[in-house]
Amino acid sequence: MIIGIDVGTTRVKASLFSVDGEMLEHFSSTYPTVRRESGWVEQDPQDWLDLILESLRRFAATHDLAKVQSIGICSQVNTHVFVGADGKALAPAIIWQDIRAHDAAAQLNSQISDDDRIRWWGAPLPVDASHCLSRMKWMHDSHPDIWQKTRWVMLPKDYCILNLTGAITSDPIANVGLIDQNLDYATELLTLLPGAADKLAPIHGMATVAGKMKPGLPADGAPVAVGTMDAWGGMLGVGAIENGVAFYLSGTSETLGILSEDIEPTEGVIAFPQAENIQLHVAPTQSGGASILWFCKLFDMTPEEMAKAAQAVSHADNIPLFLPHLQGERAPIWDATARGMFLELDANTTSQHLARAVYEGVAFSARWVFDSLQQSANRTPLSLRCGGGGFQTDVWNQVRADILGVELQRNAIADPGVLGAAGLASVAAGLYPTLEAAFGELVEIDRTYVPSPETKPHYDAKFNRYKQAYFNNRRQDP
């Protein structure tokens, strides 16, 4: 058996698989997120570890974990834990949605030329509030006592691997914005903050063994793979592994990507360095599923009730325009000051209209990203491999197919990041010779959503109004 674990933004998800991809058991449990101050978003790293161990104990109640061949972990990224020499967190984890380091980011960003950005990253990306170096500078300036005690600044999966195995490791892909095109730390960038380079974990391949589970833990002795970021785990988990394939992952945020060896530097798009023979162009938004949860809380609805409300109206009704910038926006505008809006309301607007507007608004944010990705990758995909919790709602999936104008192919397993982590673990353990072999066996598509041609003129015009609404109302240049 193999185990895949995904430390996501809101919950730990884990699955026990047979080596051919049959899901034997699944675990999912949420943990709290704390917003102590405006723009601050934090989690307790111990919560991640506690739920990982709980998932393993659950699996052990019904299966012999001595038969586990390998364990894989992927996680949210641009989330950072400041760790002491004893391997324990010195402060709450700063989550990717946190924008407290906005001023520190601006100071760092002003010192970097566009030529340097393209040389390091292959695209003119900004250093934003979620960048690891921005967080490090913020801690250095605001809490020098914690900075002095910090031995490592780690991603969630790497912190968990350290505490489960004792191994200090990371992978190149998960270290977004710190790694150059050669899969090494960008040393010139790190010189902007003295001492930063010494606090970063050694880099290893994502499909290699980091260490073994410590004695006394469930599945003790099982090898644990280095793993990678959730977006790459999800990409692999929906079977996007060949050149020209595009994908769309929907969770707390929306993440879209295209695999292409062509690179046309495009503002707002992350062009990853080639790793595992994969050249990925990717762009994440800020609030996908987060917009759904916000709406449901606001109107005291469940996500299922929201879906029924949105299905009761159609694009032909007077649906308002919604901008899902509830806590800034990432790709393609990278504007931490952007804010959410409802526009084009009238006296007949109901909660049903607003529910559909939220679905549409998130889809428009994805379309803006997809347009930028096609330019960056010099590709025009006709379909997207899709997965994640946000793709379990049929009415929303059809709205997204119509707005993006491409076919959506949904993965049979709702949590592709878990499958991606398990697949990496299977390669690390030698159960499959390559990633292509592993995911060719593990991935299955269960449903396809085809765009409706009759909606195209309507949504093309509305998408233009969506972009113009952002530019008309933005607080400042991003």
C-alpha positions as CSV (number, residue, x, y, z in Angstrom):
1,M,0.0,0.0,0.0
2,I,1.0,3.7,-0.3
3,I,-0.3,6.7,1.6
4,G,-0.8,10.2,0.2
5,I,-1.2,13.2,2.5
6,D,-2.1,16.8,1.5
7,V,-1.7,19.5,4.1
8,G,-4.1,22.1,2.6
9,T,-5.2,25.5,3.5
10,T,-8.1,24.4,5.6
11,R,-7.7,20.7,6.3
12,V,-5.4,17.6,6.2
13,K,-6.5,15.1,3.7
14,A,-5.0,11.6,3.5
15,S,-5.7,8.4,1.6
16,L,-4.5,4.9,1.8
17,F,-4.1,3.4,-1.7
18,S,-3.3,0.0,-3.2
19,V,-0.3,0.3,-5.5
20,D,-2.6,0.4,-8.6
21,G,-4.5,3.4,-7.3
22,E,-7.6,1.9,-5.6
23,M,-8.5,4.1,-2.6
24,L,-8.8,1.8,0.4
25,E,-9.4,4.5,3.1
26,H,-9.8,8.3,3.2
27,F,-9.4,10.8,6.0
28,S,-10.2,14.5,6.0
29,S,-10.3,16.9,8.9
30,T,-10.2,20.7,9.3
31,Y,-8.0,22.8,11.5
32,P,-8.5,26.4,12.7
33,T,-7.2,29.5,10.9
34,V,-6.7,32.6,13.0
35,R,-7.0,36.2,11.8
36,R,-5.7,38.1,14.9
37,E,-5.3,41.4,13.0
38,S,-6.3,42.8,9.6
39,G,-4.2,41.1,6.9
40,W,-2.8,38.4,9.3
41,V,-3.7,34.8,8.6
42,E,-2.1,32.1,10.8
43,Q,-2.2,28.4,11.7
44,D,-0.7,26.3,14.5
45,P,1.7,23.8,12.8
46,Q,1.1,21.3,15.6
47,D,-2.5,21.0,14.2
48,W,-1.0,19.7,10.9
49,L,1.1,17.1,12.7
50,D,-1.8,16.0,15.0
51,L,-4.1,15.3,12.1
52,I,-1.5,13.5,10.0
53,L,-0.9,11.1,13.0
54,E,-4.7,10.8,13.5
55,S,-5.1,9.8,9.9
56,L,-2.4,7.1,10.2
57,R,-4.0,5.8,13.4
58,R,-7.4,5.6,11.6
59,F,-5.8,3.6,8.8
60,A,-4.0,1.4,11.2
61,A,-7.4,0.4,12.8
62,T,-8.4,-1.4,9.7
63,H,-5.2,-2.2,7.8
64,D,-1.8,-3.5,8.6
65,L,0.5,-0.4,8.1
66,A,3.5,-2.7,8.1
67,K,2.6,-3.2,4.4
68,V,2.9,0.5,3.6
69,Q,5.7,0.8,1.0
70,S,5.9,4.6,1.0
71,I,4.3,7.8,2.3
72,G,4.1,11.1,0.3
73,I,3.2,14.5,1.6
74,C,2.4,17.7,-0.4
75,S,1.2,21.0,1.1
76,Q,0.2,24.5,0.7
77,V,3.1,26.8,-0.2
78,N,4.0,30.4,0.4
79,T,3.1,29.3,4.0
80,H,6.1,29.6,6.3
81,V,7.1,28.2,9.7
82,F,10.0,29.7,11.7
83,V,11.6,26.7,13.3
84,G,14.1,26.5,16.2
85,A,17.1,24.2,16.5
86,D,14.9,21.7,18.4
87,G,12.6,21.3,15.3
88,K,9.6,23.2,17.0
89,A,7.8,26.2,15.7
90,L,8.8,29.5,17.2
91,A,5.6,31.3,16.1
92,P,2.3,30.5,14.3
93,A,2.7,29.6,10.7
94,I,2.2,32.6,8.3
95,I,-0.3,31.4,5.7
96,W,-0.1,32.2,2.0
97,Q,-3.2,34.5,2.3
98,D,-1.4,36.7,4.9
99,I,-0.4,40.1,3.6
100,R,1.4,41.6,6.7
101,A,4.7,41.6,4.8
102,H,3.4,43.9,2.1
103,D,5.8,46.8,3.0
104,A,8.7,44.5,3.4
105,A,7.9,43.0,0.0
106,A,7.8,46.5,-1.6
107,Q,11.2,47.3,-0.2
108,L,12.7,44.1,-1.6
109,N,10.9,44.4,-4.9
110,S,12.3,47.8,-5.5
111,Q,15.8,46.4,-5.4
112,I,15.3,43.9,-8.2
113,S,15.4,44.6,-11.9
114,D,13.2,43.0,-14.5
115,D,16.3,41.5,-16.1
116,D,17.1,39.8,-12.9
117,R,13.6,38.5,-12.5
118,I,13.6,36.9,-16.0
119,R,17.1,35.5,-15.4
120,W,16.1,33.9,-12.1
121,W,12.5,33.0,-12.7
122,G,11.8,33.1,-16.5
123,A,9.1,35.8,-16.0
124,P,8.9,39.3,-14.5
125,L,7.3,38.2,-11.3
126,P,7.0,40.6,-8.3
127,V,8.2,39.8,-4.8
128,D,4.8,40.0,-3.0
129,A,3.7,39.7,0.6
130,S,3.6,35.9,0.4
131,H,7.1,35.6,-0.8
132,C,9.4,33.7,1.7
133,L,12.0,36.5,1.7
134,S,9.3,39.1,2.4
135,R,8.2,37.0,5.4
136,M,11.8,36.6,6.6
137,K,12.4,40.4,6.3
138,W,9.2,41.1,8.2
139,M,10.3,38.7,11.0
140,H,13.8,40.1,11.0
141,D,12.5,43.7,11.4
142,S,9.5,43.1,13.6
143,H,10.6,40.3,15.9
144,P,14.4,40.1,15.9
145,D,14.3,37.8,19.0
146,I,12.4,35.2,17.0
147,W,14.7,35.8,14.0
148,Q,17.8,35.2,16.1
149,K,16.4,31.8,17.4
150,T,15.3,30.7,13.9
151,R,17.3,27.8,12.5
152,W,15.1,26.9,9.6
153,V,12.3,28.7,7.7
154,M,10.2,25.8,6.4
155,L,7.2,24.9,4.3
156,P,4.3,22.9,5.9
157,K,5.3,19.6,4.3
158,D,8.9,20.0,5.2
159,Y,8.1,20.9,8.8
160,C,5.9,17.8,9.1
161,I,8.6,15.6,7.5
162,L,11.2,17.0,10.0
163,N,9.0,16.0,12.9
164,L,7.9,12.6,11.5
165,T,11.4,11.5,10.3
166,G,14.0,13.9,11.6
167,A,15.1,14.7,8.0
168,I,15.8,18.3,7.1
169,T,14.9,18.7,3.4
170,S,12.8,20.5,0.8
171,D,12.3,20.4,-2.9
172,P,13.0,23.0,-5.6
173,I,9.5,23.4,-6.9
174,A,7.8,24.2,-3.6
175,N,10.2,27.0,-2.9
176,V,8.4,29.5,-5.2
177,G,10.4,32.6,-5.8
178,L,13.5,31.4,-4.1
179,I,14.7,29.0,-6.8
180,D,16.3,30.0,-10.1
181,Q,16.1,28.3,-13.5
182,N,18.8,25.9,-12.5
183,L,16.8,24.5,-9.5
184,D,19.2,26.2,-7.1
185,Y,18.5,28.9,-4.6
186,A,18.8,32.3,-6.2
187,T,21.9,33.5,-4.2
188,E,21.8,37.0,-5.5
189,L,18.2,37.4,-4.3
190,L,19.0,36.0,-0.9
191,T,21.9,38.5,-0.4
192,L,19.1,41.2,0.0
193,L,18.6,39.8,3.6
194,P,21.8,38.8,5.3
195,G,21.4,35.4,7.0
196,A,18.5,34.3,5.0
197,A,20.3,31.7,2.9
198,D,21.5,29.9,6.1
199,K,18.0,29.3,7.2
200,L,16.8,27.4,4.2
201,A,16.6,23.6,4.0
202,P,18.8,21.5,1.6
203,I,17.1,20.8,-1.8
204,H,16.3,17.3,-3.0
205,G,14.2,15.8,-5.8
206,M,10.5,15.5,-5.0
207,A,10.3,11.8,-5.9
208,T,13.2,10.8,-3.6
209,V,13.1,9.5,-0.1
210,A,13.6,12.1,2.6
211,G,13.8,9.7,5.6
212,K,11.8,7.0,7.4
213,M,9.0,7.3,9.9
214,K,10.4,7.4,13.5
215,P,10.0,4.4,15.7
216,G,6.8,4.4,17.8
217,L,4.8,6.3,15.1
218,P,2.2,4.6,12.9
219,A,3.8,3.0,9.8
220,D,7.2,3.4,11.6
221,G,10.0,2.6,9.3
222,A,8.1,3.4,6.1
223,P,10.0,5.7,3.7
224,V,8.7,9.2,3.3
225,A,9.1,11.0,0.0
226,V,10.4,14.6,-0.2
227,G,7.1,15.6,-2.0
228,T,6.3,19.0,-3.3
229,M,3.8,21.9,-3.4
230,D,0.1,21.2,-3.5
231,A,-0.3,22.6,-7.0
232,W,2.3,20.2,-8.5
233,G,0.8,17.4,-6.5
234,G,-2.7,18.2,-7.8
235,M,-1.3,18.7,-11.4
236,L,0.2,15.2,-11.3
237,G,-2.9,13.9,-9.5
238,V,-5.2,14.9,-12.5
239,G,-2.7,13.4,-15.0
240,A,-1.2,16.6,-16.4
241,I,2.3,15.3,-17.1
242,E,2.8,15.6,-20.9
243,N,3.8,18.7,-22.9
244,G,0.8,20.7,-24.1
245,V,-1.6,19.5,-21.3
246,A,-3.4,22.1,-19.2
247,F,-5.1,21.8,-15.8
248,Y,-7.3,23.6,-13.4
249,L,-7.3,22.9,-9.6
250,S,-10.0,24.3,-7.4
251,G,-9.7,24.5,-3.6
252,T,-9.4,27.5,-1.4
253,S,-7.9,29.3,-4.4
254,E,-8.0,28.5,-8.1
255,T,-4.8,27.3,-9.7
256,L,-4.4,26.9,-13.5
257,G,-1.4,25.7,-15.4
258,I,-0.1,24.7,-18.8
259,L,2.8,22.4,-19.5
260,S,4.9,23.8,-22.4
261,E,8.6,24.0,-23.3
262,D,8.0,27.3,-24.9
263,I,8.4,30.4,-22.6
264,E,7.1,33.8,-23.5
265,P,7.8,35.9,-20.4
266,T,4.4,37.2,-19.3
267,E,3.5,39.5,-16.4
268,G,1.7,37.7,-13.6
269,V,2.6,34.1,-14.6
270,I,5.0,31.8,-12.8
271,A,7.2,29.9,-15.3
272,F,8.8,27.2,-13.1
273,P,12.2,25.9,-14.0
274,Q,12.1,22.5,-15.7
275,A,11.9,19.7,-13.1
276,E,11.1,16.0,-13.6
277,N,11.1,16.7,-17.4
278,I,8.1,19.1,-16.8
279,Q,8.1,22.7,-17.8
280,L,5.2,24.3,-16.0
281,H,3.5,27.7,-16.5
282,V,1.2,28.3,-13.6
283,A,-0.9,31.1,-12.0
284,P,-2.8,31.0,-8.7
285,T,-5.7,33.2,-7.7
286,Q,-6.4,34.2,-4.1
287,S,-10.1,33.4,-3.4
288,G,-11.8,30.5,-5.2
289,G,-13.4,28.2,-2.7
290,A,-12.7,30.9,-0.1
291,S,-15.4,33.0,-2.0
292,I,-17.9,30.2,-1.7
293,L,-17.3,29.8,2.0
294,W,-17.6,33.6,2.5
295,F,-20.9,33.7,0.7
296,C,-22.3,30.7,2.6
297,K,-21.4,32.3,5.9
298,L,-22.8,35.6,4.9
299,F,-26.2,34.1,3.8
300,D,-26.2,31.2,6.3
301,M,-26.2,28.6,3.6
302,T,-24.4,25.3,3.0
303,P,-22.4,24.9,-0.2
304,E,-25.2,22.5,-1.4
305,E,-27.9,25.2,-0.8
306,M,-25.8,27.7,-2.6
307,A,-25.5,25.4,-5.6
308,K,-29.3,25.0,-5.7
309,A,-29.7,28.8,-5.4
310,A,-27.4,29.4,-8.3
311,Q,-29.0,26.7,-10.4
312,A,-32.4,28.4,-10.0
313,V,-31.3,31.3,-12.3
314,S,-29.3,31.3,-15.5
315,H,-26.8,33.5,-17.4
316,A,-29.8,35.1,-19.2
317,D,-31.1,36.6,-15.9
318,N,-29.7,39.8,-14.6
319,I,-26.8,38.4,-12.8
320,P,-24.6,40.9,-11.0
321,L,-20.9,41.2,-11.5
322,F,-18.7,39.9,-8.7
323,L,-15.0,40.5,-8.2
324,P,-13.7,37.8,-5.7
325,H,-10.8,39.9,-4.4
326,L,-11.8,39.4,-0.8
327,Q,-8.2,39.5,0.5
328,G,-6.2,40.9,-2.4
329,E,-5.5,39.0,-5.6
330,R,-2.6,37.0,-6.9
331,A,-2.3,36.1,-10.5
332,P,-2.4,37.7,-12.9
333,I,-2.6,41.1,-11.3
334,W,-0.7,40.4,-8.0
335,D,-2.4,43.3,-6.1
336,A,-2.6,42.9,-2.3
337,T,-4.8,46.0,-2.1
338,A,-7.5,44.7,-4.4
339,R,-10.9,44.2,-2.7
340,G,-14.1,42.3,-3.6
341,M,-17.1,43.9,-5.1
342,F,-20.6,43.3,-6.3
343,L,-21.6,45.5,-9.2
344,E,-24.6,45.9,-11.5
345,L,-27.2,45.1,-8.8
346,D,-30.8,46.3,-9.1
347,A,-34.1,46.1,-7.1
348,N,-34.8,42.6,-8.3
349,T,-31.5,41.1,-7.2
350,T,-31.9,38.1,-4.9
351,S,-29.6,35.8,-3.1
352,Q,-30.0,33.4,-6.0
353,H,-28.6,36.0,-8.4
354,L,-25.7,36.7,-6.0
355,A,-24.9,33.0,-5.6
356,R,-24.5,32.6,-9.3
357,A,-22.6,35.9,-9.5
358,V,-20.0,34.4,-7.1
359,Y,-19.6,31.3,-9.2
360,E,-19.2,33.5,-12.3
361,G,-16.8,35.9,-10.6
362,V,-14.4,33.1,-9.6
363,A,-14.7,31.7,-13.1
364,F,-13.8,35.1,-14.5
365,S,-10.7,35.3,-12.3
366,A,-9.7,31.9,-13.7
367,R,-10.3,33.1,-17.3
368,W,-8.0,36.1,-16.7
369,V,-5.4,33.7,-15.5
370,F,-5.9,31.2,-18.3
371,D,-5.5,34.0,-20.9
372,S,-2.2,35.0,-19.4
373,L,-1.1,31.4,-19.2
374,Q,-1.8,30.8,-22.9
375,Q,0.4,33.8,-23.8
376,S,3.2,32.6,-21.5
377,A,3.1,29.0,-22.7
378,N,2.5,29.9,-26.4
379,R,-0.3,27.2,-26.3
380,T,-4.1,27.2,-26.8
381,P,-5.4,24.2,-25.0
382,L,-8.9,22.9,-25.9
383,S,-9.4,21.1,-22.6
384,L,-8.4,21.3,-18.9
385,R,-7.7,18.4,-16.6
386,C,-9.6,19.3,-13.4
387,G,-9.8,18.3,-9.8
388,G,-10.2,19.5,-6.2
389,G,-13.0,20.1,-3.8
390,G,-14.3,23.0,-5.9
391,F,-15.1,20.7,-8.8
392,Q,-17.7,18.7,-6.9
393,T,-20.5,21.1,-7.9
394,D,-22.0,20.5,-11.4
395,V,-23.7,23.9,-11.9
396,W,-20.4,25.7,-11.0
397,N,-18.4,23.4,-13.3
398,Q,-20.7,24.2,-16.2
399,V,-20.4,27.9,-15.5
400,R,-16.6,27.6,-15.6
401,A,-16.7,25.6,-18.8
402,D,-18.9,28.3,-20.5
403,I,-16.8,31.2,-19.2
404,L,-13.4,29.7,-20.1
405,G,-14.7,28.3,-23.4
406,V,-12.9,24.9,-23.1
407,E,-13.8,21.4,-22.1
408,L,-13.3,20.5,-18.5
409,Q,-12.3,16.9,-17.7
410,R,-12.9,16.1,-14.0
411,N,-10.7,13.6,-12.1
412,A,-12.4,10.7,-10.5
413,I,-10.7,11.3,-7.1
414,A,-11.8,14.5,-5.5
415,D,-8.5,15.2,-3.8
416,P,-5.8,15.1,-6.6
417,G,-3.2,16.5,-4.3
418,V,-3.4,13.3,-2.2
419,L,-3.1,11.2,-5.3
420,G,-0.2,13.2,-6.5
421,A,1.6,12.8,-3.2
422,A,1.0,9.1,-3.2
423,G,2.3,8.8,-6.8
424,L,5.5,10.6,-5.9
425,A,5.9,8.3,-3.0
426,S,5.4,5.3,-5.2
427,V,8.2,6.4,-7.5
428,A,10.5,7.2,-4.6
429,A,9.9,3.7,-3.3
430,G,10.7,2.1,-6.7
431,L,7.1,0.8,-7.2
432,Y,7.0,2.6,-10.6
433,P,10.0,3.5,-12.7
434,T,8.8,7.0,-13.7
435,L,6.2,9.6,-13.0
436,E,4.6,8.9,-16.4
437,A,4.3,5.2,-15.5
438,A,2.9,6.0,-12.0
439,F,0.2,8.5,-13.0
440,G,-0.7,6.7,-16.2
441,E,-1.8,3.9,-13.9
442,L,-3.3,5.9,-11.1
443,V,-5.4,8.7,-12.8
444,E,-8.9,8.3,-14.0
445,I,-11.4,10.8,-15.5
446,D,-15.0,10.5,-14.4
447,R,-16.9,13.4,-16.1
448,T,-16.5,16.0,-18.9
449,Y,-18.2,19.4,-19.0
450,V,-18.5,20.9,-22.5
451,P,-18.9,24.7,-23.0
452,S,-22.2,26.0,-24.5
453,P,-21.6,28.1,-27.6
454,E,-24.7,30.2,-27.0
455,T,-23.3,31.6,-23.8
456,K,-20.0,32.8,-25.4
457,P,-21.1,36.3,-26.6
458,H,-22.7,37.0,-23.2
459,Y,-19.7,35.9,-21.2
460,D,-17.1,37.5,-23.5
461,A,-18.7,40.9,-22.9
462,K,-19.1,40.3,-19.2
463,F,-15.5,39.3,-18.9
464,N,-14.4,42.6,-20.4
465,R,-16.6,44.4,-17.8
466,Y,-15.0,42.3,-15.1
467,K,-11.5,43.4,-16.0
468,Q,-12.6,47.0,-16.4
469,A,-14.3,47.0,-13.0
470,Y,-11.0,46.0,-11.4
471,F,-9.0,48.8,-13.2
472,N,-11.7,51.4,-12.5
473,N,-11.8,50.6,-8.8
474,R,-8.2,49.6,-7.8
475,R,-6.7,51.5,-4.9
476,Q,-3.3,51.9,-6.4
477,D,-1.0,50.5,-9.0
478,P,-0.1,46.9,-7.8
